[in-house]
Amino acid sequence: MPINTMQNLIILTVLLLIFSAIVIVYFFEISTGFVFFTLSILFLLTGLIETKEFLSSFFDETLMTIVTLIFISRGLEYNRLTEVFRNLLLNGSKRYILFKLNVFSLIYSMFVNNAAVVSTMIGILRGRYQYQRPFLMSISFASILGGMLTLVGTSTNLIVNNLKMKSGFPTWNLFDFFMIGITPAIVGLIYLAKAPLRLFGDEDTKTKEGSSIFEARVSPDSKLIGKSIEENGLRNLKKIFLGEVVRENGELVSPASPTHIIQKNDRLVFVGDKEDIQSAEILKDLIVLDSDSSYLLKNVNEVIVSDESDLIGHTPKNAQFRSRFNAVIISIRRGDKVFFKNIGEETIHSGDQLRLVIGDDFKKSHANDLSFVHLEKKAETNGMISSLLFLVFFICILFLNLFGLLSLFKGTLIVLVFAILTKIISVNSLRTEIPYNLIMTVGSAFVISVVLKNLKAPELVLSFILPYLLQMPVFISLFLFFLFVIFLTEFVSNAVAAGIAFPFALSLANGLSTATEPFFLVTAFGASASFLTPFGYHTNMMVFSVGQYKPSDFLKLGLPLTIAYIIFVYVSILYKFDLYVSL
């Protein structure tokens, strides 16, 4: 077989594998990091990438900078300043509150990881606004717009900047994105402030429990007395499950342990569909009480499954959720849908909102577990002065980087050490908060970019369309490529979208014999432009279930914003690089 034919076959196989990975992540809800890390290992084993290049992708300075920025964001997320923000933001009319929330989210996201920003905003809203639908989707969109204004605002910008430097081009500075991103950001804020409120969701939608809670008492002559929950067959009921046990003296056993010994007059709190009570034969030995269930389930907590969670793609039963977290899932909310039957067999997805019956040690033991975003925020332990100093110190370090006096990685490392020394961030929390999924995702994005570049895959693909593009003005090719990146990021994480798109951006610019910078910029701006679905960006997934949204809600609110974003980013780039002269 001719060399060129073999090379082309390898390229087509690699492209097919990348496409298959995207399909698996999108349709089967398997962890992005796991899928693409597996693909990266395959590329290494087949010799498509050298060991040195592979290792440097996962121990890259930019990747370490992203990780340290996430740690810093955690320190900023839990501090006394949050209460100050709460009082400033949640006063006034609904429209005014919405506008303030969006402005704060946008500005905050310029310097802090936007997942931490959205998590903070959920904490600010929770307790003040039980029905958060009018606010959460808008906050997510505003944080995305804000993240695009600086180099550190989103990991996408850092990833594209890294790939750009490795290709021999100069690095971007902290505010090199600002002049291009500020117009679409302002337009986006105006749109979100003026859009019909029905697009944000119905604020009067009640928060449904999504489960039936009922109580049964153990009679003095019950056959269950003296045996454990497991021995009595109460451990693996099919359609209902036992959440808590209340002793006759008021002692609470929560969640109910399989080894708990049933005593007379114990009150057993079950969760499930009350119509399914008769399906459990064991309940014939219990007295089902017709009582108000509102006071039941004392130790209830709510969390969101983060995109870092290793629970994604597993059922609670397979993941041994109860024993691992000392907690029982009583309902799973996914967008506007609630699951409470056969919970043990329901596959967990990223963004799921879990309602849990928790043990006394849950909040302490799992407060920093990256599997969850906690809706009931942990108490802020940092004093007002230390929190303010930390924020000011972080901003000063960023400006030292802006003037070329300190590298971004060294600067963020200094801030992290400062936070540890001042006990704003604990060493123990760092151990539990290492974002393994993000490391695998970003490292894999670098690997994919290297493999595509080494194989010259973009050149092969573009060879079919370049003759047609050469007959058009450059600005049309730029626009079409911008649309391609935006389309790609709706189906895969922004990091992977940037890793795939960058080598194509470089090859396309070289093939058209034009400046590369506009194509690099549309790669960065396009990879973060996820406003159409809840699945393309982690902040959208965070608010998807809490806000009880449908996927169509994102399309309704996000489509006009996407169109405006495309127009104003595109026009700003045309103006900056004088590409409009060929119009």
C-alpha positions in Angstrom: 0.0 0.0 0.0 1.5 3.4 -0.9 2.7 5.5 2.0 0.3 8.4 1.3 -2.6 5.9 1.2 -1.5 4.4 4.6 -1.1 7.9 6.1 -4.5 8.9 4.9 -6.0 5.7 6.4 -4.4 6.4 9.7 -5.7 10.0 9.7 -9.2 8.9 8.9 -9.1 6.3 11.7 -7.9 8.9 14.2 -10.7 11.3 13.1 -13.2 8.5 13.4 -12.0 7.6 16.9 -12.3 11.3 18.0 -15.8 11.5 16.5 -16.7 8.2 18.3 -15.4 9.6 21.6 -17.6 12.7 21.2 -20.6 10.5 20.5 -20.0 8.4 23.5 -19.6 11.4 25.8 -22.7 13.1 24.5 -25.1 10.2 24.2 -24.0 7.8 26.9 -23.1 10.4 29.6 -19.7 8.8 30.4 -17.1 11.1 31.9 -15.4 13.3 29.3 -12.0 12.9 31.1 -12.2 9.1 31.2 -13.2 8.7 27.5 -10.6 11.1 26.1 -7.9 9.9 28.5 -8.6 6.4 27.3 -8.3 7.7 23.7 -5.0 9.4 24.6 -3.6 6.2 26.0 -4.6 4.5 22.7 -2.7 7.1 20.7 0.4 6.6 23.0 0.3 2.8 22.7 0.0 2.9 18.9 2.9 5.3 18.6 0.9 8.3 17.3 2.4 10.4 20.1 5.8 10.1 21.7 6.0 9.3 25.4 7.7 12.7 26.1 5.0 14.6 24.3 2.3 12.6 26.1 3.8 13.2 29.6 4.4 16.9 28.8 0.7 17.2 27.9 -0.4 16.1 31.4 2.3 17.9 33.3 2.1 21.1 31.4 2.6 24.5 33.0 -0.7 25.8 31.6 -2.5 22.8 33.0 -0.9 23.3 36.4 -1.9 27.0 36.2 -5.5 26.0 35.6 -5.4 23.6 38.6 -4.0 26.3 40.9 -6.6 28.8 39.7 -9.3 26.3 40.6 -7.8 25.9 44.1 -7.7 29.7 44.4 -11.3 30.0 43.2 -12.3 27.6 46.0 -10.7 29.9 48.5 -12.6 32.8 47.1 -15.9 30.8 47.0 -16.1 30.3 50.8 -15.6 33.6 52.6 -17.3 36.3 54.6 -17.5 38.5 51.5 -20.3 36.2 50.2 -22.7 37.6 52.8 -21.8 41.2 51.8 -22.5 40.3 48.2 -25.8 38.7 49.2 -27.0 41.8 50.9 -26.0 44.0 48.0 -27.4 41.9 45.2 -30.7 40.7 46.6 -32.5 44.0 47.1 -34.8 45.7 44.6 -37.2 44.7 41.9 -36.9 41.3 40.2 -35.5 43.0 37.0 -33.0 45.0 39.1 -31.9 41.9 41.0 -31.5 40.0 37.8 -29.3 42.7 36.3 -27.1 43.0 39.4 -26.6 39.2 39.6 -25.6 39.1 35.9 -23.2 42.0 36.2 -21.6 40.6 39.4 -21.3 37.1 37.7 -19.7 38.6 34.6 -17.1 40.7 36.5 -16.3 38.0 39.0 -15.8 35.4 36.2 -13.1 37.6 34.6 -10.7 36.5 37.4 -12.3 33.4 39.0 -13.2 30.0 37.6 -16.8 30.4 36.4 -17.9 27.1 38.0 -16.9 28.6 41.4 -18.8 31.8 40.5 -22.0 30.0 39.7 -21.6 27.8 42.8 -21.3 31.0 44.9 -24.3 32.5 43.2 -26.4 29.4 43.9 -25.4 29.7 47.6 -26.3 33.4 47.6 -29.7 32.8 46.1 -30.5 29.7 48.2 -32.5 30.6 51.2 -33.6 34.0 49.8 -35.2 32.7 46.6 -36.6 29.2 46.8 -37.7 29.4 43.2 -34.5 30.3 41.4 -35.5 29.6 37.8 -35.6 33.3 36.7 -32.0 33.8 37.7 -29.8 30.7 37.4 -29.7 30.2 33.6 -29.0 33.9 33.2 -26.2 33.8 35.8 -24.6 30.9 33.9 -24.7 32.8 30.6 -23.3 35.9 32.2 -20.4 34.0 33.8 -19.5 32.5 30.3 -19.5 36.0 28.8 -17.3 37.3 31.7 -14.9 34.5 31.4 -14.1 35.4 27.8 -12.8 38.9 28.8 -9.5 37.8 30.3 -6.9 35.1 29.7 -7.6 33.5 33.1 -11.4 33.9 33.0 -11.9 30.4 31.4 -9.6 27.5 30.9 -10.4 27.6 27.2 -8.4 30.8 26.7 -5.4 29.3 28.6 -5.6 26.1 26.5 -5.6 27.9 23.2 -2.9 30.2 24.4 -0.8 27.2 25.3 -1.3 25.6 21.9 -0.5 28.9 20.3 2.8 29.2 22.2 3.8 25.6 21.3 3.3 26.5 17.7 5.8 29.3 17.9 3.5 32.3 18.3 3.7 34.9 21.0 1.6 34.5 24.2 -1.5 36.5 24.9 -1.6 39.0 27.8 -4.2 39.1 30.5 -6.5 41.5 28.8 -5.9 40.7 25.1 -9.4 39.3 24.9 -11.1 42.3 26.5 -11.6 44.6 23.5 -13.1 41.8 21.5 -15.2 40.4 24.2 -16.5 43.5 25.9 -19.0 44.5 23.2 -20.8 41.0 23.1 -20.6 41.0 26.9 -22.4 44.3 27.2 -24.9 43.3 24.5 -25.5 40.1 26.3 -26.1 41.9 29.6 -28.6 44.2 27.9 -30.4 41.2 26.3 -30.6 39.2 29.6 -31.9 42.3 31.3 -34.6 43.0 28.7 -35.6 39.5 27.6 -39.2 38.4 28.4 -39.2 36.9 31.8 -41.0 33.8 30.5 -37.8 32.8 28.8 -36.1 32.5 32.2 -38.7 30.1 33.5 -41.8 30.4 35.6 -40.8 31.7 39.0 -43.9 30.3 40.6 -43.0 26.7 39.8 -43.1 24.8 43.0 -40.2 22.8 44.1 -41.5 19.3 44.0 -40.2 16.7 46.4 -40.5 14.1 43.7 -41.1 11.3 46.2 -43.6 10.0 48.6 -42.6 9.8 52.2 -44.5 7.7 54.7 -44.0 6.3 58.1 -44.6 2.8 59.6 -44.5 1.8 63.2 -43.2 -1.5 64.6 -46.0 -3.0 66.7 -45.0 -4.7 70.0 -45.7 -8.1 68.6 -44.0 -7.6 65.3 -41.8 -10.5 63.9 -39.3 -7.8 62.9 -38.2 -7.1 66.5 -34.7 -8.2 67.5 -33.5 -8.6 63.9 -31.4 -6.2 61.8 -32.7 -4.2 58.9 -30.9 -6.4 56.5 -32.1 -9.6 58.2 -35.7 -8.4 57.9 -35.3 -7.8 54.2 -35.7 -4.0 54.5 -32.3 -3.4 52.9 -33.1 -4.1 49.3 -36.7 -3.3 48.7 -37.6 -2.9 45.0 -39.8 0.1 44.8 -39.4 1.8 48.2 -36.5 2.1 50.6 -35.9 2.8 54.2 -34.4 6.2 54.9 -34.5 6.7 58.6 -35.4 5.1 61.9 -36.8 7.0 64.9 -36.5 5.2 68.2 -39.3 5.3 70.8 -37.1 7.7 72.9 -36.7 10.1 69.9 -33.2 8.9 69.0 -32.6 9.3 65.2 -30.8 6.7 63.1 -30.1 8.5 59.8 -29.5 7.1 57.3 -30.8 3.7 58.4 -27.9 1.3 58.8 -28.3 -2.3 57.5 -27.0 -3.6 60.9 -29.6 -1.5 62.9 -31.6 -3.8 65.2 -35.4 -3.2 65.0 -37.1 -2.5 68.3 -40.7 -2.3 69.3 -42.4 1.0 68.6 -39.6 2.1 66.2 -40.9 4.4 63.5 -39.5 3.6 60.1 -39.5 6.4 57.5 -39.8 5.1 54.0 -39.3 6.8 50.6 -41.0 5.8 47.4 -44.4 5.7 45.7 -47.0 5.1 48.3 -49.0 3.1 45.8 -46.2 0.5 45.8 -46.5 -0.1 49.6 -48.3 -3.4 49.1 -45.6 -4.7 46.8 -43.4 -5.1 49.9 -44.7 -8.1 51.8 -42.7 -7.2 54.8 -44.8 -4.2 55.5 -47.6 -6.5 56.6 -45.7 -6.7 59.9 -45.8 -2.9 60.2 -48.5 -0.4 61.0 -48.5 2.2 58.2 -49.3 5.6 59.7 -51.4 8.2 57.9 -49.5 11.2 59.2 -48.1 14.4 57.8 -44.8 13.6 56.1 -43.5 17.2 56.2 -41.7 16.6 59.5 -40.1 13.4 58.4 -36.5 12.9 57.1 -34.6 15.2 59.4 -31.1 14.9 57.9 -31.8 15.9 54.3 -29.1 17.5 52.1 -29.1 18.5 48.4 -26.1 18.3 46.1 -25.3 18.6 42.4 -23.2 15.9 40.7 -20.2 17.8 39.3 -18.5 17.0 36.1 -15.5 15.9 38.2 -17.5 13.1 39.8 -16.6 9.5 39.3 -20.2 8.6 39.9 -21.2 9.6 36.4 -22.3 6.7 34.4 -22.8 4.5 37.4 -25.9 3.5 39.4 -26.0 4.2 43.1 -26.0 0.5 43.7 -22.9 -0.1 41.5 -21.1 2.9 43.0 -21.9 1.6 46.6 -23.2 5.1 47.3 -24.7 4.3 50.7 -21.5 2.8 52.2 -19.2 5.3 50.5 -20.9 8.5 51.6 -23.0 7.3 54.5 -26.0 8.8 52.7 -29.1 7.5 50.9 -30.4 9.1 47.7 -34.2 9.7 48.0 -34.7 11.5 44.6 -32.7 12.5 41.5 -33.7 15.6 39.7 -32.5 15.9 36.1 -33.7 19.2 34.7 -37.5 19.3 35.1 -37.7 15.5 35.6 -37.6 13.8 39.0 -36.8 10.1 39.6 -37.7 8.4 42.9 -38.6 4.9 41.9 -35.9 2.2 41.8 -33.3 4.8 42.6 -30.6 2.2 43.0 -30.9 1.3 39.3 -30.9 4.9 37.9 -27.7 5.9 36.1 -26.2 9.1 37.6 -25.5 11.9 35.1 -23.4 15.1 35.4 -25.6 17.9 36.7 -28.1 15.7 38.5 -29.5 17.2 41.7 -29.5 14.5 44.4 -31.7 14.8 47.5 -30.0 12.8 50.2 -30.6 11.5 53.7 -27.2 12.0 55.3 -25.3 10.7 58.3 -23.9 13.1 60.9 -20.5 13.0 59.4 -21.5 13.7 55.8 -20.9 17.5 55.7 -17.6 17.2 57.5 -16.3 14.2 55.6 -17.5 15.2 52.1 -17.6 19.0 52.3 -14.6 19.2 49.8 -15.5 16.1 47.8 -15.3 17.1 44.1 -18.1 14.6 43.3 -20.6 17.2 44.5 -21.4 20.9 44.3 -23.1 21.5 47.7 -26.3 23.5 47.6 -26.3 24.0 51.3 -23.0 25.9 51.5 -20.5 25.1 54.3 -20.1 27.9 56.9 -17.6 30.6 55.9 -14.6 30.3 58.1 -12.5 33.1 56.8 -12.6 36.4 58.4 -13.6 39.5 56.5 -10.1 41.1 56.6 -8.3 37.9 55.5 -10.9 37.3 52.7 -10.5 40.8 51.4 -6.7 40.6 51.6 -6.7 37.4 49.7 -8.8 38.9 46.9 -6.7 42.0 46.7 -3.5 39.9 46.7 -4.8 37.8 43.9 -5.7 40.8 41.8 -2.2 42.3 42.4 -0.5 39.1 41.2 -2.6 39.2 38.0 -1.5 42.8 37.3 2.1 41.8 37.9 1.6 39.2 35.2 -0.1 41.8 33.0 3.1 44.0 33.1 5.3 41.0 32.4 6.9 41.0 35.9 5.7 37.5 36.9 4.6 34.5 35.0 1.0 33.4 35.5 2.0 30.0 36.9 4.4 31.4 39.5 1.9 34.1 40.4 -0.9 31.7 41.1 1.4 29.5 43.0 2.4 32.4 45.2 -1.3 33.2 45.8 -2.0 29.5 46.7 0.9 29.4 49.2 -0.4 32.7 50.7 -3.8 31.1 51.1 -2.4 28.0 52.8 -0.3 30.1 55.2 -3.2 32.3 56.1 -5.4 29.1 56.5 -7.9 30.4 53.9 -7.2 27.1 52.1 -6.3 24.0 54.0 -3.8 21.4 52.8 -6.3 18.7 53.5 -8.8 20.3 51.2 -6.2 20.4 48.4 -5.8 16.7 48.6 -9.5 16.1 48.2 -10.1 18.8 45.6 -7.6 17.7 42.9 -9.7 18.0 39.7 -8.7 14.7 38.2 -11.4 14.8 35.5 -10.3 18.2 34.4 -6.7 17.2 34.3 -7.5 14.2 32.1 -9.7 16.3 29.9 -7.3 19.2 29.4 -4.3 16.9 29.1 -6.2 14.8 26.5 -7.0 18.0 24.6 -3.3 18.7 24.3 -2.6 15.1 23.2 -5.4 15.2 20.5 -4.0 18.5 19.2 -0.5 17.1 19.0 -1.6 14.0 17.2 -3.7 15.9 14.7 -0.8 18.3 14.1 1.8 15.5 13.7 -0.3 13.5 11.3 -1.2 16.7 9.4 -4.8 15.6 9.6 -6.2 19.2 9.2 -4.3 19.5 5.8 -5.9 16.3 4.6 -9.4 17.4 5.6 -9.0 21.0 4.3 -7.6 19.8 1.0 -11.1 18.9 0.0 -12.6 22.3 0.7 -9.6 24.7 0.5 -10.0 25.2 -3.3 -13.5 26.5 -2.7 -12.4 28.7 0.2 -9.6 30.3 -1.8 -12.3 31.6 -4.2 -14.0 33.5 -1.3 -12.9 36.5 0.8 -11.0 35.5 4.0 -13.7 36.9 6.2 -16.2 34.2 5.0 -13.8 31.4 5.8 -13.2 32.9 9.2 -17.0 33.1 9.8 -17.6 29.5 8.7 -14.8 28.3 10.9 -16.3 30.3 13.8 -19.6 28.5 13.3 -17.9 25.1 13.2 -16.2 25.7 16.6 -19.4 26.9 18.2 -21.2 23.8 16.8 -18.5 21.5 18.1 -18.5 22.9 21.7 -22.2 22.1 22.1 -21.4 18.4 21.9 -18.2 18.1 23.8 -16.3 20.0 26.5 -14.9 23.4 25.7 -11.3 22.1 26.4 -11.6 19.2 23.9 -13.3 21.5 21.4 -10.4 23.9 21.6 -7.9 21.0 21.3 -9.6 19.7 18.2 -10.2 23.1 16.6 -6.8 24.7 17.1 -4.7 22.6 14.6 -7.5 23.2 12.0 -7.4 26.9 12.7 -3.6 27.0 12.1 -3.8 24.9 8.9 -6.7 26.9 7.6 -4.9 30.2 8.1 -1.7 28.9 6.5 -3.7 27.4 3.6 -5.4 30.8 3.0 -2.0 32.6 3.4 -3.6 35.0 5.9 -3.0 36.0 9.5 -3.4 33.3 12.1 -4.4 35.5 15.0 -8.1 35.9 13.9 -8.5 32.1 13.6 -6.9 31.6 17.0 -9.3 34.1 18.5 -12.4 32.6 17.0 -11.2 29.2 18.3 -11.1 30.6 21.9 -14.3 32.5 21.6 -16.1 29.8 19.8 -15.1 27.0 22.2 -16.7 28.8 25.1 -19.9 29.9 23.3 -22.3 27.3 24.8 -25.7 28.9 25.2 -27.9 26.5 23.3 -27.9 23.4 25.4 -27.3 22.5 29.1 -24.7 19.9 28.1 -21.9 21.9 26.4 -20.6 23.8 29.4 -20.2 22.9 33.1 -22.0 25.9 34.5 -25.0 25.2 32.4 -25.1 21.7 33.8 -24.8 23.1 37.3 -28.0 25.1 37.0 -29.9 22.7 34.8 -31.4 20.6 37.6 -31.5 23.3 40.3 -33.5 25.5 38.1 -35.7 22.6 37.0 -35.1 23.6 33.3 -35.9 21.7 30.1 -33.2 21.5 27.4 -35.6 23.6 25.3 -35.4 26.4 27.9 -31.7 26.9 27.0 -32.5 27.0 23.3 -35.2 29.7 23.8 -33.1 32.0 25.9 -29.7 31.1 24.4 -30.5 31.3 20.6 -30.8 35.1 20.4 -27.8 35.4 22.7 -25.8 33.1 20.5 -26.7 35.0 17.4 -25.7 38.3 19.0 -22.5 36.8 20.4 -21.5 35.5 17.0 -22.2 38.8 15.3 -20.4 41.1 17.7 -17.4 38.8 18.3 -17.0 38.4 14.6 -17.4 42.1 13.8 -14.9 43.0 16.5 -12.3 40.6 15.1 -12.9 41.9 11.6 -12.4 45.5 12.8 -9.3 44.7 14.9 -7.5 43.0 12.0 -8.9 45.2 9.2 -10.5 42.2 7.5 -13.5 44.3 6.8 -11.7 46.1 4.0 -12.4 43.2 1.7 -16.1 43.5 2.3 
